[in-house]
């Protein structure tokens, strides 16, 4: 009688223990609609601040799966990629004031100095290991490779372009290195170094690549029961970029890179229905955010700039055409930079899950 009682208890308890950890494989594919926002900004050498923040509408594809190893371990291989992007109207805004040292006049800017059309692409490959706790909770850790690109075209001048050039170039009017007779009037500086969206800028693509280490938490009711019916999942990850690089096709010979600067965060959630042991669907929502620091390097020295601008033709303050035969003095070494930038996206959609 005692053996029968113990056997009965074991039959009742075992399913409960089994239900607490259900390390089950699955594969999925999903399509979501959402938006990507890219934001960059900084301070130019003149002290003038600038900022831009285009937002595009995109279709995303999600695919991947989970493979269990033993009772509690497993790993994910997941892919995220944009399938389409619209072209967003991008506006570059500037603010700041500077004094022309030759006549003590203050010049200010506060408005849009440049416009263009922008489209975005994003793809990510996540390889994450997982360890199951009880009742659907899971710790995840691993690596992520992401690549985002921003295509810009159709450049045009904004209403504050003249104010921008005046405020940005005025600190260097009248400066001289004392070794040359290079032109240094505002008109000469503007012709050689002023912003000119329609004349000096061509279409270009900026590509951001990161390899990051990630850790996080997931919850999925699939990992605690085999029962059919509703399924809930959500999770969050944080990442640190081990390597980050940027290439801009307007300066293809320059590569900007850094390590251990910035961070990533991601959130996901889903609710759906498991129709059979092998097939289910789920409505999903995702959010991702990352920030990266400014990367800066010397582009051309002051003297090299003077040499490169020999023969520049400009119109002086008296409306006369003048040739800068000795070049134009920029008043400083010139640097190029990838400004501090942020990228974020959100999307919602539907995914199908299966396990055959």
C-alpha angles and dihedrals in degrees: 000000000000092000090051091051093050091048091051092051090049091053090052097044100043097066089050092054091044091051092054091065119030106167097191130166123233142171126207146183127191144174122211138177122216148118138275120210121195119190130184134166144150148142124285122222088262091059094251112137124220137186140177132180118178121183122204131191114233144179112226131202121207123190139157141087151228127255119196123220113197121320101319112011129080144137140234128217107189133171130200123187139160116239099188141011132189123219112258126202106248122200124193112209129194136188135182146087136242138178125237102229093209096063105006092241116154117223122194138186130196113160148047116323100170140026135189144149119265134192128181139211128190135182133172137183116199123190109184133171118214138203118198121224119188126294100020099309118133138181115214132194136168145091139309132201115199133177124185127178135192120203116199127190143147097053118194138169121266125222092259098049095113092047090049094052092046093050094042098047103033095088089062099048111119095009119140136183089216094237103080143033094233116156115264107172120123091250091055093045091049093050093049104033109009122118111265110171096182097043109032106028124076129185112288143172127222116202123196119196127186137178109197140178113229139196131175153126134272135187123198127166087211088072094060105040143025092208120127121239133060122015126197128189137168138158150161135216136189125202141192118207110238089185132013128179138173131199123189117196091214087067102023095167092062122081123187120200143161142169135224094008123123129005144238131223128186136184130188136177137175142177125190149126134275105214098180136000088271108033136055144145132219138191107226140194127192137186129186133180133177136171129198131189130245114276115202137178140167112273103179135346123243093253093047089052091053091050092047093053098051107132096026110157119213141158114249128216090273092055092252121141110241133185116214096218091171094046131246121287111225092194095233145033111281123235133191122211145179100228124227103281142187130203124191137164141180130192143168130202149118131291133192121216129196142169118193 
